[in-house]
């Protein structure tokens, strides 16, 4: 997949697939992160060899778009987005999202704690409400 500077927006990289899937062209959206902005700035200011047409050399070299998208999937998963939301942002199928998260997303104590709190908080709030009513 090739990217040009035209694909870069202020808040995301947006790339429409060249191939059609089920008659539609899918869009992949990669949110702009601080790390990605630093990398892009480095690429913008990288010196070119003499004689290189810089207009044609504005492709993002050395950066594999699929890796960026996978990193985005993991980051969005860590933020707690559901698989359908991640799929809508990245353009991946739900099955692919599940596979990426299963393979690359680390299981951390913070994630476990958030899951427990998310499960307990509604029950705790309901018990508190019943106590106040009584």
VMD Tcl script that builds the backbone (N, CA, C; Angstrom):
set m [mol new atoms 402]
animate dup $m
set s [atomselect $m all]
$s set {name element resname resid chain x y z} {
  {N N UNK 1 A 0.849 -1.167 0.000}
  {CA C UNK 1 A 0.000 0.000 0.000}
  {C C UNK 1 A 0.894 1.228 0.000}
  {N N UNK 2 A 0.598 2.144 -0.859}
  {CA C UNK 2 A 1.392 3.358 -0.911}
  {C C UNK 2 A 0.610 4.515 -0.302}
  {N N UNK 3 A 1.348 5.345 0.385}
  {CA C UNK 3 A 0.767 6.545 0.975}
  {C C UNK 3 A 1.485 7.756 0.417}
  {N N UNK 4 A 0.741 8.820 0.282}
  {CA C UNK 4 A 1.344 10.094 -0.097}
  {C C UNK 4 A 0.986 11.104 0.979}
  {N N UNK 5 A 1.608 12.249 0.909}
  {CA C UNK 5 A 1.326 13.281 1.900}
  {C C UNK 5 A -0.129 13.727 1.821}
  {N N UNK 6 A -0.767 13.513 0.680}
  {CA C UNK 6 A -2.173 13.882 0.521}
  {C C UNK 6 A -3.092 13.067 1.429}
  {N N UNK 7 A -2.644 11.892 1.857}
  {CA C UNK 7 A -3.458 11.048 2.731}
  {C C UNK 7 A -3.449 11.530 4.185}
  {N N UNK 8 A -2.547 12.443 4.503}
  {CA C UNK 8 A -2.412 12.910 5.880}
  {C C UNK 8 A -3.383 14.041 6.168}
  {N N UNK 9 A -4.155 13.863 7.229}
  {CA C UNK 9 A -5.027 14.923 7.701}
  {C C UNK 9 A -4.491 15.437 9.034}
  {N N UNK 10 A -5.196 16.367 9.619}
  {CA C UNK 10 A -4.745 16.911 10.899}
  {C C UNK 10 A -4.892 15.911 12.035}
  {N N UNK 11 A -5.919 15.062 11.963}
  {CA C UNK 11 A -6.145 14.135 13.070}
  {C C UNK 11 A -5.985 12.672 12.688}
  {N N UNK 12 A -5.793 12.381 11.385}
  {CA C UNK 12 A -5.677 10.983 10.972}
  {C C UNK 12 A -5.085 10.863 9.578}
  {N N UNK 13 A -4.585 9.650 9.283}
  {CA C UNK 13 A -4.226 9.262 7.928}
  {C C UNK 13 A -5.447 8.525 7.392}
  {N N UNK 14 A -5.932 8.938 6.236}
  {CA C UNK 14 A -7.107 8.294 5.651}
  {C C UNK 14 A -6.730 7.782 4.266}
  {N N UNK 15 A -6.876 6.481 4.081}
  {CA C UNK 15 A -6.510 5.841 2.825}
  {C C UNK 15 A -7.668 4.990 2.343}
  {N N UNK 16 A -8.095 5.210 1.118}
  {CA C UNK 16 A -9.143 4.392 0.511}
  {C C UNK 16 A -8.462 3.243 -0.217}
  {N N UNK 17 A -8.925 2.028 0.015}
  {CA C UNK 17 A -8.333 0.849 -0.599}
  {C C UNK 17 A -8.488 0.897 -2.116}
  {N N UNK 18 A -7.479 0.365 -2.806}
  {CA C UNK 18 A -7.548 0.294 -4.260}
  {C C UNK 18 A -8.465 -0.839 -4.701}
  {N N UNK 19 A -8.459 -1.934 -3.942}
  {CA C UNK 19 A -9.311 -3.074 -4.256}
  {C C UNK 19 A -10.696 -2.860 -3.691}
  {N N UNK 20 A -11.665 -3.483 -4.339}
  {CA C UNK 20 A -13.023 -3.462 -3.818}
  {C C UNK 20 A -13.281 -4.745 -3.053}
  {N N UNK 21 A -14.016 -4.641 -1.976}
  {CA C UNK 21 A -14.434 -5.793 -1.193}
  {C C UNK 21 A -15.954 -5.780 -1.152}
  {N N UNK 22 A -16.553 -6.803 -1.715}
  {CA C UNK 22 A -18.007 -6.878 -1.811}
  {C C UNK 22 A -18.591 -5.647 -2.492}
  {N N UNK 23 A -17.888 -5.196 -3.530}
  {CA C UNK 23 A -18.382 -4.086 -4.332}
  {C C UNK 23 A -18.110 -2.700 -3.765}
  {N N UNK 24 A -17.448 -2.628 -2.599}
  {CA C UNK 24 A -17.186 -1.319 -1.993}
  {C C UNK 24 A -15.691 -1.150 -1.738}
  {N N UNK 25 A -15.242 0.064 -1.828}
  {CA C UNK 25 A -13.866 0.381 -1.450}
  {C C UNK 25 A -13.876 0.760 0.032}
  {N N UNK 26 A -13.064 0.098 0.785}
  {CA C UNK 26 A -12.997 0.351 2.223}
  {C C UNK 26 A -12.013 1.484 2.507}
  {N N UNK 27 A -12.279 2.201 3.586}
  {CA C UNK 27 A -11.367 3.251 4.030}
  {C C UNK 27 A -10.691 2.787 5.299}
  {N N UNK 28 A -9.413 3.054 5.388}
  {CA C UNK 28 A -8.668 2.792 6.612}
  {C C UNK 28 A -8.324 4.151 7.214}
  {N N UNK 29 A -8.567 4.283 8.504}
  {CA C UNK 29 A -8.314 5.540 9.195}
  {C C UNK 29 A -7.369 5.250 10.357}
  {N N UNK 30 A -6.213 5.901 10.343}
  {CA C UNK 30 A -5.234 5.723 11.417}
  {C C UNK 30 A -5.122 7.050 12.158}
  {N N UNK 31 A -5.538 7.066 13.416}
  {CA C UNK 31 A -5.471 8.314 14.184}
  {C C UNK 31 A -4.031 8.817 14.317}
  {N N UNK 32 A -3.878 10.113 14.283}
  {CA C UNK 32 A -2.571 10.733 14.425}
  {C C UNK 32 A -2.169 10.701 15.899}
  {N N UNK 33 A -1.034 10.097 16.183}
  {CA C UNK 33 A -0.509 10.059 17.543}
  {C C UNK 33 A 0.746 10.920 17.594}
  {N N UNK 34 A 1.212 11.223 18.800}
  {CA C UNK 34 A 2.437 12.004 18.932}
  {C C UNK 34 A 3.609 11.283 18.276}
  {N N UNK 35 A 3.686 9.968 18.482}
  {CA C UNK 35 A 4.769 9.180 17.910}
  {C C UNK 35 A 4.727 9.214 16.384}
  {N N UNK 36 A 3.534 9.084 15.819}
  {CA C UNK 36 A 3.385 9.130 14.373}
  {C C UNK 36 A 3.736 10.516 13.834}
  {N N UNK 37 A 3.316 11.567 14.528}
  {CA C UNK 37 A 3.654 12.931 14.093}
  {C C UNK 37 A 5.162 13.143 14.069}
  {N N UNK 38 A 5.874 12.615 15.075}
  {CA C UNK 38 A 7.339 12.747 15.110}
  {C C UNK 38 A 7.964 12.024 13.922}
  {N N UNK 39 A 7.482 10.823 13.640}
  {CA C UNK 39 A 8.008 10.060 12.514}
  {C C UNK 39 A 7.747 10.794 11.200}
  {N N UNK 40 A 6.558 11.309 11.025}
  {CA C UNK 40 A 6.225 12.028 9.797}
  {C C UNK 40 A 7.066 13.287 9.636}
  {N N UNK 41 A 7.307 13.993 10.730}
  {CA C UNK 41 A 8.146 15.197 10.670}
  {C C UNK 41 A 9.565 14.828 10.262}
  {N N UNK 42 A 10.064 13.714 10.806}
  {CA C UNK 42 A 11.400 13.235 10.423}
  {C C UNK 42 A 11.439 12.914 8.925}
  {N N UNK 43 A 10.388 12.273 8.426}
  {CA C UNK 43 A 10.342 11.935 7.005}
  {C C UNK 43 A 10.236 13.178 6.135}
  {N N UNK 44 A 9.507 14.182 6.602}
  {CA C UNK 44 A 9.366 15.425 5.827}
  {C C UNK 44 A 10.704 16.152 5.684}
  {N N UNK 45 A 11.521 16.095 6.739}
  {CA C UNK 45 A 12.768 16.862 6.746}
  {C C UNK 45 A 13.985 16.038 6.341}
  {N N UNK 46 A 13.786 14.767 6.021}
  {CA C UNK 46 A 14.893 13.888 5.625}
  {C C UNK 46 A 15.534 14.424 4.344}
  {N N UNK 47 A 16.872 14.469 4.344}
  {CA C UNK 47 A 17.577 14.951 3.162}
  {C C UNK 47 A 17.465 13.920 2.053}
  {N N UNK 48 A 17.324 14.401 0.843}
  {CA C UNK 48 A 17.195 13.548 -0.327}
  {C C UNK 48 A 18.511 13.528 -1.101}
  {N N UNK 49 A 18.726 12.456 -1.841}
  {CA C UNK 49 A 19.903 12.369 -2.695}
  {C C UNK 49 A 19.799 13.431 -3.777}
  {N N UNK 50 A 20.958 13.878 -4.277}
  {CA C UNK 50 A 20.952 14.864 -5.356}
  {C C UNK 50 A 20.261 14.284 -6.574}
  {N N UNK 51 A 19.470 15.091 -7.215}
  {CA C UNK 51 A 18.790 14.666 -8.425}
  {C C UNK 51 A 17.457 13.971 -8.187}
  {N N UNK 52 A 17.123 13.736 -6.933}
  {CA C UNK 52 A 15.848 13.085 -6.634}
  {C C UNK 52 A 14.735 14.112 -6.739}
  {N N UNK 53 A 13.703 13.765 -7.453}
  {CA C UNK 53 A 12.540 14.626 -7.570}
  {C C UNK 53 A 11.789 14.543 -6.246}
  {N N UNK 54 A 11.871 15.579 -5.430}
  {CA C UNK 54 A 11.275 15.530 -4.091}
  {C C UNK 54 A 9.761 15.426 -4.126}
  {N N UNK 55 A 9.137 15.913 -5.181}
  {CA C UNK 55 A 7.681 15.792 -5.268}
  {C C UNK 55 A 7.274 14.324 -5.371}
  {N N UNK 56 A 8.053 13.556 -6.119}
  {CA C UNK 56 A 7.747 12.130 -6.248}
  {C C UNK 56 A 8.268 11.344 -5.055}
  {N N UNK 57 A 9.191 11.891 -4.317}
  {CA C UNK 57 A 9.803 11.187 -3.188}
  {C C UNK 57 A 9.060 11.426 -1.887}
  {N N UNK 58 A 7.870 11.987 -1.963}
  {CA C UNK 58 A 7.132 12.311 -0.750}
  {C C UNK 58 A 6.354 11.138 -0.180}
  {N N UNK 59 A 6.613 9.947 -0.663}
  {CA C UNK 59 A 5.945 8.771 -0.094}
  {C C UNK 59 A 6.586 8.432 1.236}
  {N N UNK 60 A 5.840 7.846 2.079}
  {CA C UNK 60 A 6.356 7.469 3.396}
  {C C UNK 60 A 7.205 6.210 3.263}
  {N N UNK 61 A 8.507 6.387 3.171}
  {CA C UNK 61 A 9.405 5.253 2.995}
  {C C UNK 61 A 9.799 4.678 4.346}
  {N N UNK 62 A 9.958 3.382 4.359}
  {CA C UNK 62 A 10.388 2.714 5.583}
  {C C UNK 62 A 9.262 2.462 6.568}
  {N N UNK 63 A 8.096 2.956 6.283}
  {CA C UNK 63 A 6.955 2.777 7.175}
  {C C UNK 63 A 5.950 1.882 6.475}
  {N N UNK 64 A 5.681 0.744 7.075}
  {CA C UNK 64 A 4.699 -0.149 6.489}
  {C C UNK 64 A 3.346 0.196 7.081}
  {N N UNK 65 A 2.438 0.556 6.217}
  {CA C UNK 65 A 1.129 1.015 6.649}
  {C C UNK 65 A 0.408 -0.035 7.483}
  {N N UNK 66 A 0.565 -1.310 7.093}
  {CA C UNK 66 A -0.135 -2.370 7.829}
  {C C UNK 66 A 0.321 -2.432 9.275}
  {N N UNK 67 A 1.618 -2.153 9.523}
  {CA C UNK 67 A 2.118 -2.160 10.886}
  {C C UNK 67 A 1.508 -1.023 11.699}
  {N N UNK 68 A 1.372 0.128 11.061}
  {CA C UNK 68 A 0.772 1.274 11.732}
  {C C UNK 68 A -0.679 0.972 12.084}
  {N N UNK 69 A -1.369 0.325 11.165}
  {CA C UNK 69 A -2.769 0.001 11.403}
  {C C UNK 69 A -2.905 -1.022 12.527}
  {N N UNK 70 A -2.003 -2.005 12.569}
  {CA C UNK 70 A -2.038 -2.987 13.656}
  {C C UNK 70 A -1.786 -2.309 15.000}
  {N N UNK 71 A -0.818 -1.408 15.025}
  {CA C UNK 71 A -0.527 -0.676 16.254}
  {C C UNK 71 A -1.749 0.122 16.677}
  {N N UNK 72 A -2.427 0.717 15.713}
  {CA C UNK 72 A -3.638 1.480 15.999}
  {C C UNK 72 A -4.704 0.571 16.600}
  {N N UNK 73 A -4.857 -0.643 16.054}
  {CA C UNK 73 A -5.843 -1.594 16.570}
  {C C UNK 73 A -5.562 -1.887 18.042}
  {N N UNK 74 A -4.305 -2.149 18.363}
  {CA C UNK 74 A -3.933 -2.459 19.746}
  {C C UNK 74 A -4.168 -1.248 20.641}
  {N N UNK 75 A -3.772 -0.065 20.185}
  {CA C UNK 75 A -3.961 1.148 20.978}
  {C C UNK 75 A -5.442 1.392 21.260}
  {N N UNK 76 A -6.278 1.236 20.239}
  {CA C UNK 76 A -7.716 1.442 20.432}
  {C C UNK 76 A -8.292 0.372 21.361}
  {N N UNK 77 A -7.792 -0.851 21.253}
  {CA C UNK 77 A -8.221 -1.911 22.156}
  {C C UNK 77 A -7.856 -1.608 23.589}
  {N N UNK 78 A -6.648 -1.092 23.798}
  {CA C UNK 78 A -6.206 -0.722 25.147}
  {C C UNK 78 A -7.041 0.423 25.714}
  {N N UNK 79 A -7.559 1.275 24.834}
  {CA C UNK 79 A -8.404 2.379 25.279}
  {C C UNK 79 A -9.823 1.927 25.610}
  {N N UNK 80 A -10.126 0.666 25.289}
  {CA C UNK 80 A -11.424 0.117 25.645}
  {C C UNK 80 A -12.474 0.157 24.547}
  {N N UNK 81 A -12.087 0.527 23.322}
  {CA C UNK 81 A -13.065 0.513 22.237}
  {C C UNK 81 A -13.463 -0.920 21.927}
  {N N UNK 82 A -14.714 -1.107 21.534}
  {CA C UNK 82 A -15.146 -2.458 21.179}
  {C C UNK 82 A -14.655 -2.797 19.775}
  {N N UNK 83 A -14.707 -4.083 19.432}
  {CA C UNK 83 A -14.181 -4.556 18.158}
  {C C UNK 83 A -14.857 -3.883 16.964}
  {N N UNK 84 A -16.165 -3.671 17.046}
  {CA C UNK 84 A -16.888 -3.038 15.935}
  {C C UNK 84 A -16.401 -1.605 15.712}
  {N N UNK 85 A -16.151 -0.883 16.781}
  {CA C UNK 85 A -15.637 0.486 16.666}
  {C C UNK 85 A -14.245 0.511 16.057}
  {N N UNK 86 A -13.407 -0.420 16.490}
  {CA C UNK 86 A -12.049 -0.506 15.940}
  {C C UNK 86 A -12.118 -0.849 14.453}
  {N N UNK 87 A -13.007 -1.738 14.093}
  {CA C UNK 87 A -13.185 -2.131 12.693}
  {C C UNK 87 A -13.618 -0.935 11.843}
  {N N UNK 88 A -14.527 -0.131 12.369}
  {CA C UNK 88 A -15.008 1.043 11.633}
  {C C UNK 88 A -13.881 2.045 11.392}
  {N N UNK 89 A -12.994 2.185 12.362}
  {CA C UNK 89 A -11.898 3.150 12.235}
  {C C UNK 89 A -10.815 2.639 11.292}
  {N N UNK 90 A -10.441 1.371 11.414}
  {CA C UNK 90 A -9.289 0.856 10.671}
  {C C UNK 90 A -9.623 0.243 9.326}
  {N N UNK 91 A -10.858 -0.181 9.134}
  {CA C UNK 91 A -11.213 -0.826 7.880}
  {C C UNK 91 A -10.988 -2.320 7.872}
  {N N UNK 92 A -10.474 -2.872 8.969}
  {CA C UNK 92 A -10.297 -4.320 9.074}
  {C C UNK 92 A -11.632 -5.010 9.344}
  {N N UNK 93 A -11.744 -6.279 8.941}
  {CA C UNK 93 A -12.916 -7.082 9.261}
  {C C UNK 93 A -12.870 -7.418 10.752}
  {N N UNK 94 A -14.042 -7.702 11.338}
  {CA C UNK 94 A -14.115 -8.037 12.760}
  {C C UNK 94 A -13.224 -9.224 13.109}
  {N N UNK 95 A -13.199 -10.234 12.253}
  {CA C UNK 95 A -12.368 -11.414 12.520}
  {C C UNK 95 A -10.892 -11.031 12.579}
  {N N UNK 96 A -10.487 -10.101 11.722}
  {CA C UNK 96 A -9.095 -9.652 11.714}
  {C C UNK 96 A -8.781 -8.865 12.979}
  {N N UNK 97 A -9.726 -8.028 13.421}
  {CA C UNK 97 A -9.547 -7.262 14.661}
  {C C UNK 97 A -9.312 -8.227 15.818}
  {N N UNK 98 A -10.160 -9.244 15.916}
  {CA C UNK 98 A -10.027 -10.228 16.997}
  {C C UNK 98 A -8.669 -10.916 16.953}
  {N N UNK 99 A -8.226 -11.267 15.750}
  {CA C UNK 99 A -6.944 -11.950 15.597}
  {C C UNK 99 A -5.785 -11.042 16.004}
  {N N UNK 100 A -5.819 -9.784 15.580}
  {CA C UNK 100 A -4.759 -8.836 15.928}
  {C C UNK 100 A -4.712 -8.622 17.429}
  {N N UNK 101 A -5.880 -8.398 18.042}
  {CA C UNK 101 A -5.915 -8.168 19.485}
  {C C UNK 101 A -5.431 -9.396 20.245}
  {N N UNK 102 A -5.821 -10.573 19.783}
  {CA C UNK 102 A -5.393 -11.806 20.446}
  {C C UNK 102 A -3.882 -11.975 20.340}
  {N N UNK 103 A -3.318 -11.594 19.214}
  {CA C UNK 103 A -1.888 -11.782 18.977}
  {C C UNK 103 A -1.028 -10.705 19.613}
  {N N UNK 104 A -1.419 -9.445 19.472}
  {CA C UNK 104 A -0.543 -8.338 19.822}
  {C C UNK 104 A -0.891 -7.565 21.094}
  {N N UNK 105 A -2.123 -7.642 21.568}
  {CA C UNK 105 A -2.485 -6.806 22.711}
  {C C UNK 105 A -2.030 -7.459 24.010}
  {N N UNK 106 A -1.169 -6.784 24.743}
  {CA C UNK 106 A -0.701 -7.353 26.000}
  {C C UNK 106 A -1.803 -7.332 27.050}
  {N N UNK 107 A -1.818 -8.334 27.880}
  {CA C UNK 107 A -2.764 -8.379 29.000}
  {C C UNK 107 A -2.061 -7.726 30.185}
  {N N UNK 108 A -2.595 -6.621 30.658}
  {CA C UNK 108 A -1.944 -5.887 31.747}
  {C C UNK 108 A -2.832 -5.861 32.979}
  {N N UNK 109 A -2.217 -5.541 34.104}
  {CA C UNK 109 A -2.971 -5.406 35.354}
  {C C UNK 109 A -3.993 -4.279 35.243}
  {N N UNK 110 A -3.615 -3.205 34.578}
  {CA C UNK 110 A -4.532 -2.065 34.424}
  {C C UNK 110 A -5.778 -2.472 33.642}
  {N N UNK 111 A -5.596 -3.274 32.597}
  {CA C UNK 111 A -6.747 -3.735 31.813}
  {C C UNK 111 A -7.644 -4.622 32.670}
  {N N UNK 112 A -7.029 -5.502 33.457}
  {CA C UNK 112 A -7.809 -6.386 34.323}
  {C C UNK 112 A -8.588 -5.561 35.342}
  {N N UNK 113 A -7.942 -4.562 35.902}
  {CA C UNK 113 A -8.598 -3.713 36.899}
  {C C UNK 113 A -9.779 -2.960 36.273}
  {N N UNK 114 A -9.586 -2.416 35.060}
  {CA C UNK 114 A -10.680 -1.711 34.388}
  {C C UNK 114 A -11.851 -2.650 34.123}
  {N N UNK 115 A -11.540 -3.888 33.732}
  {CA C UNK 115 A -12.605 -4.858 33.454}
  {C C UNK 115 A -13.389 -5.173 34.721}
  {N N UNK 116 A -12.695 -5.333 35.837}
  {CA C UNK 116 A -13.366 -5.633 37.104}
  {C C UNK 116 A -14.218 -4.447 37.533}
  {N N UNK 117 A -13.663 -3.242 37.447}
  {CA C UNK 117 A -14.401 -2.039 37.839}
  {C C UNK 117 A -15.627 -1.853 36.950}
  {N N UNK 118 A -15.472 -2.086 35.657}
  {CA C UNK 118 A -16.599 -1.935 34.734}
  {C C UNK 118 A -17.711 -2.916 35.078}
  {N N UNK 119 A -17.334 -4.071 35.557}
  {CA C UNK 119 A -18.330 -5.089 35.897}
  {C C UNK 119 A -18.974 -4.797 37.260}
  {N N UNK 120 A -18.182 -4.323 38.202}
  {CA C UNK 120 A -18.663 -4.099 39.568}
  {C C UNK 120 A -19.410 -2.771 39.703}
  {N N UNK 121 A -18.964 -1.745 39.018}
  {CA C UNK 121 A -19.521 -0.399 39.173}
  {C C UNK 121 A -21.039 -0.352 38.987}
  {N N UNK 122 A -21.599 -0.950 37.945}
  {CA C UNK 122 A -23.065 -0.883 37.795}
  {C C UNK 122 A -23.800 -1.574 38.950}
  {N N UNK 123 A -23.295 -2.709 39.407}
  {CA C UNK 123 A -23.934 -3.430 40.516}
  {C C UNK 123 A -23.832 -2.614 41.800}
  {N N UNK 124 A -22.698 -1.975 42.004}
  {CA C UNK 124 A -22.484 -1.158 43.186}
  {C C UNK 124 A -23.414 0.058 43.175}
  {N N UNK 125 A -23.551 0.688 42.009}
  {CA C UNK 125 A -24.429 1.857 41.886}
  {C C UNK 125 A -25.880 1.466 42.126}
  {N N UNK 126 A -26.276 0.295 41.629}
  {CA C UNK 126 A -27.642 -0.168 41.817}
  {C C UNK 126 A -27.916 -0.464 43.295}
  {N N UNK 127 A -26.958 -1.091 43.977}
  {CA C UNK 127 A -27.113 -1.387 45.402}
  {C C UNK 127 A -27.209 -0.095 46.208}
  {N N UNK 128 A -26.407 0.890 45.825}
  {CA C UNK 128 A -26.418 2.189 46.519}
  {C C UNK 128 A -27.770 2.883 46.319}
  {N N UNK 129 A -28.307 2.787 45.124}
  {CA C UNK 129 A -29.591 3.394 44.820}
  {C C UNK 129 A -30.702 2.759 45.645}
  {N N UNK 130 A -30.679 1.427 45.736}
  {CA C UNK 130 A -31.686 0.716 46.537}
  {C C UNK 130 A -31.574 1.092 48.006}
  {N N UNK 131 A -30.348 1.259 48.484}
  {CA C UNK 131 A -30.125 1.632 49.882}
  {C C UNK 131 A -30.683 3.017 50.162}
  {N N UNK 132 A -30.518 3.933 49.218}
  {CA C UNK 132 A -31.026 5.290 49.400}
  {C C UNK 132 A -32.550 5.307 49.364}
  {N N UNK 133 A -33.155 4.434 48.576}
  {CA C UNK 133 A -34.616 4.377 48.479}
  {C C UNK 133 A -35.232 3.804 49.746}
  {N N UNK 134 A -34.473 2.959 50.432}
  {CA C UNK 134 A -35.026 2.297 51.624}
  {C C UNK 134 A -35.018 3.163 52.836}
}
mol reanalyze $m
mol bondsrecalc $m
mol representation Tube
mol addrep $m
